[in-house]
Amino acid sequence: MAALISILAIVGYVGLGMAVCGAVYAGLATWATRRFVRRPAGTLASQASITVLKPLHGDEPELAENLASFCTQTYAGPVQLILGVQDPADPALPFAERLRQDHPDRDIAVVSDPTAHGTNRKLGNLINMAASAHGEIVVISDSDVRLPPDGLSQIVTALDAPGVGLVHCLYRGRPTASLWSRLAAMDVNTRFAPSVLVGEALGANPCLGPTMALRAQTLEAIGGLEHLADFLADDFELGRAVRALGLTIACPPMVIDHVFPERSAHEMLAHELRWARTIRLVQPAGYLGSVIVHFTPLALIGAALTGFAPLSLAMLAGLVLFRQAQAYALCRLLAADRGVLWLLLARDLLSLGVFIAALFGDRVEWRGNRLRVQRDGVIAAT
């Protein structure tokens, strides 16, 4: 029995050591976030024509506001906005038509086409929409995204830099009134987004899917949107294909809003499990290494395994306080919601649970559909 207790204590201190490494990483992520938000915006030299592709699906929270943000851009060049649905009865369609009526001075097209392409329905929608595109630059932006007024200008400025083939945008979680939405947004703002900026700082060239932009000729060179039609992680595959051309990925110094619609624990967990399981399937080594970002749950488990020895309790308390201060600083830097930070430890424990659950299985839930994802990120045909 004594030997078992000693082994558990050793394992516990190993866990605490991992938690300390995670805290160091969190400090680096906070520094990277501070550095990012203080970067000056570049000078816009181009007024290339832009086509924005907005695939729609359902009556999402704040959809009208999200769409309207693309009609109030300060970009001086030509902008074409294409809104697309695959179901003529989609409740998002009236929002699209109303936007066109409210902004008659804007080049807005609405596409309703049920034609399927591959196993990724969102990509099928985008392919249908792209047939009407005529811009030199293609911006692919999810329906739950809202841009600041100079968003397109900053995207084009980043894309104009030498050697850049693809631009993606850092986003903060914008919650609705639901507690589950606020918890989901808090996890993005205090854990995910800062980790992306660490990748940026280390030259890892990550690519976030909510808003991406590339030149039409670059898209054609990789085989068009059809190349992505079977991938669940289409952003990851698009980034890989662009890098294969010898081009880099850039991120302009701005933060866009990503609205989180979760109304229940099930919706939140299904969404997060889809993200986590997809990352694990396409980047297994990186996913396993990311366990250290869950450093407060690791510290709690480690302290429990030591029998809450005085040293482990002191380490746990210090790490919990550090995490609370770090999360508060990140929310201030990103101008994000801070109202539920008192639930941070519970949220971190839940995030570790999602991390562990994503280690098993290949099924995800997306927009009410159950999908099976292969190890290469391809959605298996059903």
N, C-alpha and C positions, 0 to 999 in steps of 0.2 A: 504493500500500500504506500509506504513511504517513497519507494522508487517511482511509483506512478505519479505521486504528487510532485516529485522533483522534475520528472519529465514534462508534466503539464506546466510547471513554473518556467522551465526553459523555453518551451514553446510560447508561453505567454510573453516572455521578455523579447523573444524574436518578433512576435506580433507588435510589441511596443516599439521595437527598433524600426520595423517597417512603417509604423505610424509616424515616427520622427522623420523618417525619409519623406513621407508624404507631406508632412508639415513644411519641410524645406522646399519641396516642389510647389506647395501652395503659396509659399512666400515668393518664389520665382514667378508664379502665375499672376500674383498681385502686381509685382513689379512690371511684368509684361503688359498688363492691362493699363497701368498708369502711363507707361511709355506710349502705348497705342493711342489712348484718348488725347494725349498731348501732341501727337504728330500733327504738323501743319498740313493743310490741304494743298494739293498741287495746283498748278496753274493750267487751266483748260486751254488747249491750243487747237483742238479739233471740234468741228461741228458736224461730224459724220451723221448720216441718217441712222435712226434706231428703230428697230421693231421690238416691242415688248410683248412676249407671249405669256398670257395669264390663263392657265387651265383652271376651270371652276368645277366645283362639285358640292352642291348643297348650299343651304342657307346658313352660312357660318357667322359666328358673332363678329360684328363690326366689319362685315364684308363691304358695305357701301363706303365706309371711310377708307378702307384699305385700297379699294379701286380708285377712289377719288384722289388719293395721294399721287397717282401717276398722271393725273390731269392738271396738277398744279405745280409741275416741275419748272424750274427756271432755265432748263437747258434750251439753248437758242436754236439748235439744229432741228431738222424734221423728226418727229416722233410718231410712229404708228403703234397703236395699242390694239392687240387682238385678244379678244375674250372668247374662250371656247368651252363648250359642253358636249358630252356625247349622248345625252338623253334629252330629247326635246321637252320633256316634262320636268327637267331639273329645276328646282326652286331657285337656283342661282341665276337662271336666264332672265327673269324680270329685272334683277339688279343690273345686269349687263345692258339691257335695253334702256333702262332709266338713265344709266350713266351716259349713254350715247345721246339721249335726248337733252340731258342737262349740260352737255359740253359739245354743242354743234360745231364749234370752231376746232375741235380736235379730230384727228384721223383715227377713228375708232371703228373696228370691225367686230362683228359678233358671228361666230361660227358654231353651228349645231350640226354635228356629223357623227353618226354612230359607228363609222367604219373602225374596225379593230386592227391593230398592228402589234403583233407580239403579245406577251403576257403581262406587260406593265400597262395598265389602263391609262394612267396619267400620261405616259409617253405616247400612247395611241392618240390621245386627245391633242397633245402637242404636235404630233406629226400632221394631223388633220389641219391644225391651225397654221402650221408653217407653210402650207401650200399658198397662203395668201400674203406671206411676208415679203417685203421688198427693201428692208433696211440693210445698210452695210454692217451694222452691229446688231446682234441678236441678244436680247436680254430675256432670260427665262426666270420668271418670278412666281412663286406660289401665291394662291389666293389669300392666304392669311398673313401676307407681308405688307408693311406700310413703309414707304420711303420718306426721308426728309426732303424738303423742297429742292435741295441741290444734289439729291441722290444720283440722278442720271449723269450729271456733270462730273461728279466724283468718280463714278464708274468708268466713264469714257477717259478721264484723265489717267486713271490707273492702267487702263487697257492700252493707252498710247505710249507707255514706257517701253523702251527697247527690250525685245525678247519676250514680252508678256503675251501669252496666248489666251489666257482665261482669267477672269476676275470673279471673285466671290465676295460676299459681304458678311462681316460679323453681325450677329443679331443678339438682341436681348429679348427675354421673354416678356411679353405684354399680357398680363393676366386679365381675365374678366372678373366678375364679382364672385365666382365660385371659389371655395376654399381649395378645391383640387386643382383648379387652374392656377391659383397663386402658388401652390406648392410645386407644381410642374415648372412654372416660370422661375421660381427661386432656385431650383436645382440647375437650370440652364445658366442663370446669372451668376451663381456663386461657385459653380463647378465646371460646367461644360465650356462656356465661352472663354473663361480664363485659360483653360487647357488648350483650346484652339490657338490662343495667342502665344503660348509656349511653343507650340509647333511652328508658328510663324517665325518666332525669334530664333529657333534652331534650324530654320531653313527646310522644314519638312514638307512645305507646300501643301497644306491641307486644302480641302475644297468643300464648302458648305453649300447645300442644295437650295435653300429657300430663295436666294437670288444669285444668279450667275450670268455672266456676259462673255461673249466671244465674237470675233468677226465672222461674218457669214462664210468667208472663204476658208477660215479655220474649221468651222463646222462641216463644211463640204469635204475638207481634206481628211477628216476622221470617219467619213461615211454617213454624215448627216445624223439626224435624230434617230433614224432607223437603226443605227449602230447600238443604240441604248435601249431598244424596245423590249428586251427581255430581262433587263437588270432591275432589281429592286433598289440597289444603291446606285442609281443613275448618276448622282453627283460624283461618287468615287470613281466610277468607270469613265466619266467624262474627263475628270482630272487626269486619270491614268493615260487616256488616249491623247490628250493635249501634251502631256509631258513626253510621250513617245515621239512627238514631232520635234522635240528639242526646245519646246517653249516652256515658260514658267507660269506660275499662278500668282496673282497679286491680290491684295486686299486693301481697298482704300481706307483712309483714316476716318471712318464714320461708323455709327452703330444704327442698324435698322431695327424696326419693331417686328416681332413675330408673335402674333396673337395666339394664345393658348385657349382652346375652346372647351377643355375638359370640364364636364359637369358631374362626374362621379369618379370614385376610386378605380372602377373597372376601366373607364376611358383613359385615365391617366396611366395606369399600369400597362394597358395594352399598347399604348403609344410608346412608352419608354422601353418596353420589352422588345418591340419591333426595332427601334433604334439600336438597342444594345445587342440583340441577337444578330442583326445585320452586320454590325461592326465586327462582332466576334467571328462571323463566317468569312468576311473578306480580309480581316487583319487579325488573325488569331494571336500572334505573338504580342502585338501592340495592345490588344485587348487585355490579355492576361497581365501585362505589365502595368496597366492602368489601375490595378487594384489599390495601389498606394494612394490614389486620390481620395479613397474612402478612409481617411486616416483616423477620424474620431471613432467610427465603429471598430476599426482594428484595435485602437487603444482600449476601448471598452472590453472587447473580447480578451485582449492580452491581460488586462488588469484582473478580469474574472478568473482566468487560468492560473494566475499567481495567488489566488485566494485574496485578492485586494490587499496585497502587501503594501506597507506605507510608501515605498518608492514608486510602485506602480500606480497607486492612487494619486500621488503627487504629479506623476507624468500625465495621467488621464486628465486631471483637473487643468493642468497647464495647456494641454492640447485642445481641450474643449473651449477654454477661454480664448486661445489663439484663433481657433476656427470661427468663433463668434465675431471676434474683432475683424478677422479677414473678410468674412462674408459682409459685414457692415461696410467695410471700406470698398469692396467690389461693387456693392449696390450703389454707393455714392458715386463712384467713378463712372458707372454705366447709367446713372440716373434711372435706376430701376426701383421697383417696389420693395420697401423694407418692412411692410406691415406684419409679415408673418415670420420674421427672423427668430422670434421666440420659439418657433417649432423646428429650428434648424437641426438639432440633434436627432429628433424623430425623422425628419426628412432625410438626413444622412444615413440613418439605419435602413430606411426604406430603399434608398439608392443602392446600398450594398446588397439588399435582398434581390433587387432587379438584376444587379451584376451577376449574382450567383445563379439566378433562374435562367439567365441568358446563356449560361455555359452548356445548357442541355437543350436538345431538340432543335428542329429546323422549321417550326411553324410560327407564323406571325399573323397578326390581325391588322388589316388596313382598310379603312373606310367600310367596315362591316363585312369584309371578305376574309376568309381564312386561306392563307397562302403557304406554300412550302418553298423554302429558299435553299438552293444548292450551295455548295462550298465556294463556287466562283461568283456568288451573288446573283445568279440567274434565278428567276422565278420559274419553278417547275410547271409545265403545262398540266392543266387539270381536265 
